[in-house]
């Protein structure tokens, strides 16, 4: 996805991560299917991380770029049936809070 964008436009200015998998949304923890849980984590956490990794490979050498993550408020607040949403959202938000620290020293002019 990143390589195609750079090939077509010559650069990548912004990455907006908005990945989610709600295959086990609204499931109570005792009833949650483990395969669905792993799918939600893979898409929401690993997918976001992998897209950011590829974007950084392009942005850092250019010393320019913006990474933005969209995640659920469930990642910072509790609800009885939101564990499948809260956990990946919280993990993605925590990862995203680290990325500006990495990029600050490499993308500022």
PEMORA-V340856 format. One record per pair of residues at least 12 apart in sequence whose C-alpha atoms are under 10 Angstrom apart, sorted by sequence separation. I is the first residue (numbers start at 1). GAP is how many residues later the second one is. D is the distance in whole Angstrom. If there is no record, write none. Layout:
BEGIN
i->{I | I}
gap->{GAP | GAP}
d->{D | D}
END
This chain:
BEGIN
i->{23 | 24 | 25 | 55 | 73 | 74 | 75 | 2 | 23 | 24 | 72 | 73 | 74 | 75 | 76 | 77 | 22 | 23 | 24 | 71 | 72 | 74 | 75 | 76 | 21 | 22 | 23 | 24 | 25 | 52 | 71 | 72 | 74 | 75 | 21 | 23 | 24 | 51 | 52 | 72 | 73 | 74 | 75 | 21 | 22 | 23 | 52 | 71 | 72 | 73 | 75 | 76 | 21 | 22 | 71 | 72 | 75 | 20 | 21 | 70 | 71 | 75 | 20 | 21 | 69 | 71 | 72 | 73 | 19 | 20 | 21 | 22 | 48 | 71 | 72 | 20 | 21 | 22 | 48 | 70 | 71 | 19 | 20 | 21 | 69 | 70 | 19 | 20 | 69 | 19 | 20 | 18 | 19 | 69 | 70 | 17 | 19 | 20 | 44 | 69 | 19 | 20 | 68 | 69 | 18 | 19 | 67 | 17 | 18 | 17 | 68 | 16 | 17 | 19 | 67 | 68 | 66 | 67 | 17 | 66 | 16 | 17 | 15 | 16 | 67 | 15 | 66 | 65 | 15 | 64 | 15 | 63 | 64 | 14 | 15 | 44 | 63 | 66 | 13 | 45 | 46 | 60 | 63 | 64 | 65 | 12 | 41 | 44 | 45 | 49 | 52 | 56 | 60 | 63 | 64 | 65 | 12 | 15 | 40 | 41 | 44 | 45 | 48 | 52 | 59 | 60 | 62 | 63 | 64 | 13 | 14 | 40 | 43 | 44 | 45 | 46 | 47 | 48 | 60 | 61 | 62 | 63 | 64 | 12 | 13 | 37 | 38 | 41 | 42 | 45 | 46 | 49 | 53 | 56 | 60 | 61 | 62 | 63 | 11 | 12 | 37 | 40 | 41 | 44 | 45 | 48 | 49 | 52 | 56 | 59 | 60 | 62 | 11 | 36 | 37 | 40 | 41 | 44 | 45 | 48 | 59 | 60 | 2 | 6 | 13 | 1 | 2 | 12 | 14 | 15 | 16 | 17 | 18 | 19 | 20 | 37 | 41 | 45 | 49 | 56 | 2 | 3 | 11 | 13 | 14 | 15 | 16 | 17 | 18 | 19 | 20 | 29 | 32 | 37 | 41 | 56 | 2 | 3 | 6 | 12 | 13 | 14 | 15 | 16 | 17 | 18 | 19 | 20 | 28 | 29 | 32 | 1 | 2 | 11 | 12 | 13 | 14 | 15 | 16 | 17 | 18 | 26 | 27 | 28 | 29 | 1 | 2 | 11 | 12 | 13 | 14 | 15 | 16 | 17 | 18 | 26 | 27 | 28 | 29 | 2 | 3 | 26 | 27 | 28 | 29 | 2 | 25 | 26 | 27 | 28 | 24 | 25 | 26 | 27 | 24 | 25 | 26 | 27 | 24 | 25 | 26 | 24 | 25 | 23 | 24 | 25 | 22 | 23 | 21 | 22 | 21 | 20 | 21 | 20 | 20 | 19 | 19 | 17 | 17}
gap->{12 | 12 | 12 | 12 | 12 | 12 | 12 | 13 | 13 | 13 | 13 | 13 | 13 | 13 | 13 | 13 | 14 | 14 | 14 | 14 | 14 | 14 | 14 | 14 | 15 | 15 | 15 | 15 | 15 | 15 | 15 | 15 | 15 | 15 | 16 | 16 | 16 | 16 | 16 | 16 | 16 | 16 | 16 | 17 | 17 | 17 | 17 | 17 | 17 | 17 | 17 | 17 | 18 | 18 | 18 | 18 | 18 | 19 | 19 | 19 | 19 | 19 | 20 | 20 | 20 | 20 | 20 | 20 | 21 | 21 | 21 | 21 | 21 | 21 | 21 | 22 | 22 | 22 | 22 | 22 | 22 | 23 | 23 | 23 | 23 | 23 | 24 | 24 | 24 | 25 | 25 | 26 | 26 | 26 | 26 | 27 | 27 | 27 | 27 | 27 | 28 | 28 | 28 | 28 | 29 | 29 | 29 | 30 | 30 | 31 | 31 | 32 | 32 | 32 | 32 | 32 | 33 | 33 | 34 | 34 | 35 | 35 | 36 | 36 | 36 | 37 | 37 | 38 | 39 | 39 | 40 | 40 | 40 | 41 | 41 | 41 | 41 | 41 | 42 | 42 | 42 | 42 | 42 | 42 | 42 | 43 | 43 | 43 | 43 | 43 | 43 | 43 | 43 | 43 | 43 | 43 | 44 | 44 | 44 | 44 | 44 | 44 | 44 | 44 | 44 | 44 | 44 | 44 | 44 | 45 | 45 | 45 | 45 | 45 | 45 | 45 | 45 | 45 | 45 | 45 | 45 | 45 | 45 | 46 | 46 | 46 | 46 | 46 | 46 | 46 | 46 | 46 | 46 | 46 | 46 | 46 | 46 | 46 | 47 | 47 | 47 | 47 | 47 | 47 | 47 | 47 | 47 | 47 | 47 | 47 | 47 | 47 | 48 | 48 | 48 | 48 | 48 | 48 | 48 | 48 | 48 | 48 | 49 | 49 | 49 | 50 | 50 | 50 | 50 | 50 | 50 | 50 | 50 | 50 | 50 | 50 | 50 | 50 | 50 | 50 | 51 | 51 | 51 | 51 | 51 | 51 | 51 | 51 | 51 | 51 | 51 | 51 | 51 | 51 | 51 | 51 | 52 | 52 | 52 | 52 | 52 | 52 | 52 | 52 | 52 | 52 | 52 | 52 | 52 | 52 | 52 | 53 | 53 | 53 | 53 | 53 | 53 | 53 | 53 | 53 | 53 | 53 | 53 | 53 | 53 | 54 | 54 | 54 | 54 | 54 | 54 | 54 | 54 | 54 | 54 | 54 | 54 | 54 | 54 | 55 | 55 | 55 | 55 | 55 | 55 | 56 | 56 | 56 | 56 | 56 | 57 | 57 | 57 | 57 | 58 | 58 | 58 | 58 | 59 | 59 | 59 | 60 | 60 | 61 | 61 | 61 | 62 | 62 | 63 | 63 | 64 | 65 | 67 | 68 | 69 | 70 | 73 | 75 | 79}
d->{9 | 6 | 9 | 8 | 9 | 4 | 6 | 9 | 6 | 6 | 7 | 8 | 8 | 7 | 8 | 9 | 8 | 8 | 10 | 9 | 7 | 9 | 5 | 6 | 9 | 9 | 10 | 9 | 9 | 7 | 9 | 10 | 7 | 4 | 9 | 8 | 7 | 10 | 9 | 9 | 8 | 8 | 8 | 10 | 9 | 7 | 9 | 9 | 6 | 9 | 9 | 9 | 7 | 7 | 5 | 8 | 8 | 10 | 5 | 9 | 8 | 9 | 7 | 8 | 10 | 10 | 10 | 10 | 10 | 9 | 9 | 10 | 8 | 7 | 9 | 9 | 6 | 9 | 10 | 9 | 7 | 10 | 6 | 6 | 8 | 8 | 6 | 5 | 7 | 5 | 9 | 8 | 8 | 10 | 10 | 9 | 10 | 9 | 9 | 7 | 7 | 9 | 8 | 10 | 10 | 7 | 8 | 9 | 8 | 6 | 10 | 9 | 9 | 10 | 8 | 10 | 10 | 8 | 8 | 9 | 9 | 8 | 8 | 9 | 9 | 7 | 9 | 9 | 10 | 9 | 7 | 8 | 10 | 8 | 9 | 9 | 9 | 9 | 9 | 9 | 9 | 9 | 9 | 8 | 7 | 7 | 8 | 9 | 6 | 8 | 10 | 9 | 7 | 6 | 5 | 9 | 10 | 10 | 7 | 9 | 6 | 8 | 7 | 9 | 9 | 10 | 9 | 3 | 7 | 9 | 9 | 8 | 9 | 7 | 9 | 10 | 10 | 10 | 9 | 8 | 7 | 6 | 8 | 7 | 7 | 10 | 10 | 8 | 9 | 7 | 9 | 8 | 10 | 9 | 6 | 8 | 10 | 7 | 8 | 7 | 7 | 9 | 6 | 9 | 5 | 9 | 9 | 9 | 8 | 9 | 6 | 10 | 8 | 9 | 10 | 7 | 9 | 7 | 9 | 9 | 7 | 9 | 8 | 10 | 10 | 8 | 9 | 9 | 9 | 8 | 8 | 8 | 9 | 9 | 9 | 10 | 9 | 9 | 10 | 10 | 10 | 8 | 9 | 7 | 6 | 6 | 6 | 6 | 6 | 8 | 8 | 9 | 10 | 10 | 10 | 10 | 6 | 9 | 8 | 9 | 5 | 5 | 5 | 5 | 5 | 5 | 8 | 9 | 7 | 8 | 9 | 9 | 6 | 10 | 7 | 6 | 6 | 6 | 6 | 6 | 7 | 10 | 9 | 5 | 9 | 9 | 10 | 9 | 9 | 9 | 8 | 8 | 7 | 9 | 10 | 8 | 6 | 8 | 7 | 9 | 9 | 5 | 8 | 8 | 8 | 8 | 7 | 6 | 8 | 9 | 10 | 7 | 8 | 7 | 9 | 8 | 7 | 10 | 9 | 6 | 8 | 6 | 7 | 9 | 8 | 10 | 8 | 10 | 9 | 7 | 8 | 8 | 9 | 8 | 9 | 10 | 10 | 10 | 10}
END
